[in-house]
Amino acid sequence: MAIKVLFVCMGNICRSPTAHGVMQHKLDQRKLNHLIELDSAGTHAYHVGEKSDPRSRATAKSKGIDMEFIRARKISVNDYDDFDFVLAMDEDNLELIKYYAPEQANADVRLFLDFANQAGTCTDTIVPDPYYGGDSGFDNVFTLVDRGCDALIEHILND
């Protein structure tokens, strides 16, 4: 049975779909699709059904990663049982995810970059909102997500 990972940010149009797309690309390259299944969601329903932000898609595309298949959705109570990991991009997302979690949730709910911190590949604790990062905001998100995905794959494979 595959390990199921859900990436979560606020609107599911920039950070969590970037993590989804980057991780999917890495799994495809390493032929690990049968071991890990992915999805992404938002804590708010602002953009349900929409593609991710054009700047997120352009940044990923410049690195050879296709995110066209990803559509925004809102996290649901069922996700806590359907996924093994529910991973937040920042503390605000984590707080909301924990607030909505059923008392007996099965998922490991935590910050996404915890894995990169534990692996020593990143000192950042959150993936910041790219909209406040100026021209380099989306590139910064991509870099952090890339490190986080590598660490998460290693954690899953070695756990």
C-alpha positions in Angstrom: 0.0 0.0 0.0 1.3 3.4 -0.9 2.2 6.2 1.6 -0.2 9.1 0.9 1.0 12.7 1.3 -1.1 15.8 1.3 0.6 19.2 1.1 -1.4 22.2 2.5 -1.2 25.9 2.2 -3.8 28.6 2.4 -5.3 28.8 -1.1 -3.7 25.8 -2.8 -2.5 27.9 -5.7 1.2 28.5 -4.9 3.1 26.6 -2.2 1.2 23.4 -1.8 0.8 22.8 -5.6 4.5 23.6 -6.0 5.3 20.9 -3.5 2.9 18.5 -5.2 4.4 19.2 -8.6 8.0 19.0 -7.5 7.4 15.8 -5.5 5.5 14.2 -8.3 8.4 15.0 -10.7 10.9 13.5 -8.3 8.8 10.3 -7.8 8.4 10.0 -11.6 12.2 10.4 -12.1 13.0 7.8 -9.4 10.1 5.5 -10.5 8.7 5.6 -7.0 5.1 6.4 -8.0 3.9 3.1 -6.7 5.2 3.9 -3.2 4.0 7.4 -2.6 0.7 9.1 -3.7 0.3 12.8 -3.6 -2.3 15.6 -3.4 -2.5 19.2 -2.3 -5.2 21.3 -0.7 -5.9 24.6 0.9 -7.2 25.6 4.2 -9.5 28.1 2.5 -11.8 27.6 -0.5 -10.8 30.7 -2.4 -9.6 29.0 -5.6 -11.3 25.6 -5.7 -11.0 24.1 -9.2 -8.5 26.6 -10.5 -4.9 26.0 -11.7 -2.1 27.2 -9.5 -0.7 30.7 -9.8 0.9 31.3 -13.2 4.1 32.4 -11.5 4.3 29.1 -9.6 3.7 27.2 -12.9 6.2 29.3 -14.8 8.9 28.8 -12.1 8.3 25.0 -12.1 8.2 24.9 -15.9 11.6 26.6 -16.0 13.0 23.7 -14.0 11.3 21.1 -16.3 8.3 20.4 -14.0 4.7 20.3 -15.2 2.0 21.5 -12.8 -0.8 21.8 -15.3 -2.6 18.8 -13.9 -3.0 20.3 -10.4 -6.3 22.0 -9.4 -7.0 23.7 -6.2 -9.3 22.1 -3.6 -10.0 22.7 0.1 -8.9 20.2 2.7 -11.7 18.0 4.0 -12.2 16.1 7.3 -11.7 12.8 5.4 -8.2 13.8 4.4 -7.0 13.1 8.0 -7.9 9.4 7.5 -7.1 9.1 3.8 -3.5 10.5 4.1 -0.6 9.3 6.1 1.0 12.8 6.2 -0.8 16.1 6.1 2.0 18.7 5.7 1.6 22.4 6.3 3.6 25.1 4.6 3.6 27.5 7.6 2.5 27.8 11.2 -0.8 29.5 10.3 -1.7 26.5 8.0 -0.6 24.1 10.7 -2.7 25.7 13.3 -5.8 25.5 11.0 -5.1 21.9 10.0 -4.8 20.9 13.6 -8.0 22.8 14.5 -10.0 21.0 11.9 -8.5 17.6 12.5 -10.8 15.0 14.1 -9.8 13.9 17.6 -8.7 10.4 16.3 -7.0 11.5 13.1 -4.6 9.0 11.6 -2.4 11.4 9.7 0.9 12.7 10.8 0.2 16.4 10.9 3.2 18.7 10.9 5.2 21.4 9.1 6.5 20.2 5.7 10.0 21.5 6.2 10.4 19.4 9.4 11.9 16.7 7.3 14.5 18.9 5.7 15.4 20.3 9.1 15.8 16.9 10.6 18.0 15.9 7.6 20.1 19.0 8.0 19.5 20.2 4.4 17.5 23.3 5.4 17.4 25.7 8.4 14.1 27.3 7.4 11.1 26.1 9.3 8.4 27.4 6.9 7.8 27.9 3.2 6.9 31.6 3.1 4.1 33.0 1.1 5.7 34.0 -2.3 3.5 37.0 -2.7 5.5 38.8 0.0 8.8 37.8 -1.4 9.2 40.3 -4.2 10.6 39.1 -7.5 12.4 36.2 -6.0 9.4 34.9 -3.9 8.4 32.1 -6.2 12.0 31.0 -6.8 12.6 31.0 -3.0 9.5 28.8 -2.6 10.7 26.4 -5.3 14.1 26.1 -3.7 12.7 25.3 -0.2 10.1 22.9 -1.6 12.8 21.1 -3.6 14.9 20.5 -0.5 11.8 19.5 1.5 10.7 17.0 -1.1 14.1 15.3 -1.2 14.1 15.0 2.6 10.6 13.7 2.7 11.3 11.0 0.1 14.3 9.9 2.1 12.3 9.9 5.3 9.6 7.7 3.7 12.1 5.3 2.1 14.1 4.9 5.3 11.4 4.8 7.9 
